[in-house]
Amino acid sequence: MTTLVLGGTGKTGRRVIDRLTALGRPVRSGSRSSSPAFDWADLDGWPAALQGAESMYVTYYPDLAVPGSRADIRALTELAVDSGVRRMVLLSGRGEPEAQACERIVQESGLEWTIVRCAWFMQNFNEGYLLDAVQAGVIALPAGDVAEPFVDADDIADVAVAALTGDGHAGRVYELTGPRLLTFADAAAELSAALGEPVEYAPVKPEEFAAGAAEAGVPAEDIETLNALFAEVLDGRNAYVVDGVREALGRPARDFAAFARNWARDLGR
């Protein structure tokens, strides 16, 4: 049962590929650098990427909350059905109305579907655009003092693989969070303690964040997307914990402190 992993080089996608490979499952990465390549902006290349796949893990770039995502997800699900795909696991956004509209498209497609819904990854701090800020000692974001139940990308991958390979997950929406709420100031403090270096959180206005991100070389379209997401989901709507990891896997979600300690260990701290 070949699984196509869209976003196979991303934070969750590469983890899903690693786990499927370890299980001895046939897996194919779908990215702009893979062969055949998959690019959300090149619909003509999609059929070759989907050929022979019986299941799919779908992550959308840059985010399901952006305009145009619904049309792309509809086109993908229709092609998946026509191509013989049987099972689809969609990574969705927590508290994002546009993402929930995309979920409904998948749910109505006729595929065996599972929705994995979450928001802020812990790995945004050490694998994404916040890494430079952490290393510089100041995380400047337009997030105010809103709390977020940061979720570990390893938990997301574990849930996705369970849904791709096991029974009992079809038709389920798993909303994933970590086990506790932290503000970005809390997260910075925990990173500082684990890494043994000062890391602080500095709340800024959206325009200040945009200027700093542009100076750091972040593409303008990514800055626009990030600012839109900050405004949409960092308003307190996601400031509560749920137990989706335990529902899917029968174990608790990983804690932010463990993530920080593991990162420090990997760095030899």
Secondary structure by P-SEA (a helix, b strand, c coil): cbbbbcccccaaaaaaaaaaaaaccbbbbbccccccbbbccccccccccccccccccccccccccccaaaaaaaaaaaaaaaacccbbbbbcccccaaaaaaaaaaaacccccccccccccccccccccaaaaaaaccccccccccccccccaaaaaaaaaaaacccccccccccccccccccaaaaaaaaaaaacbbbbbbbbcaaaaaaaaaaacccaaaaaaaaaaaaccccccccccccccccccccccccaaaaaaaaaaaacc
